[in-house]
């Protein structure tokens, strides 16, 4: 093309890569650091599950289940499914009734 002089300098563009890689690495480290407290918090909880049955051993669908820690400061509730099964997730470690 007449009047246009474009040239490719691989050494000039290669010098940008270490800076970009460094910035990406720093960004990844920042994201991981911010997510770590959330990951460690989620490891402090669990779940409690079971099946409610009547005296004959048949499942009880729609039963209300109440979970309370012995100190009385945590209370969770749920209802059993059609098979009498319940699951209460996100429960902190403690003793429950």
HELIX and SHEET records of a PDB file:
HELIX    1   1 UNK A   10  UNK A   42  1                                  33    
SHEET    1   A 2 UNK A  45  UNK A  51  0                                        
SHEET    2   A 2 UNK A  85  UNK A  92 -1                                        
SHEET    1   B 2 UNK A  64  UNK A  68  0                                        
SHEET    2   B 2 UNK A  75  UNK A  79 -1                                        
END                                                                             
